[in-house]
Amino acid sequence: MTTLLIKNVTLKGQEGLQQILIEDGQFKRIESNDVELNHNGDTIDAEGGMAVAPFCEPHIHLDTTQTAG
């Protein structure tokens, strides 16, 4: 089983930083950073960056996503 943990992720509609656990290419869990997720794979620190859905309009202005009303 291949696992990847992406931690310190900002997700739309969620308070605080989150973490995403991916197993064998599938999203398995999305939890607050406060929850400890055990895994034996690689870890990526997103450093507070925003995770966005793939295959969507890639032309976005991230500098205005947190301030636009």
Secondary structure by P-SEA (a helix, b strand, c coil): cbbbbbccccccccccbbbbbbccccccccccccbbbbbcbbbbcccbbbbbbcccccccccccccccc
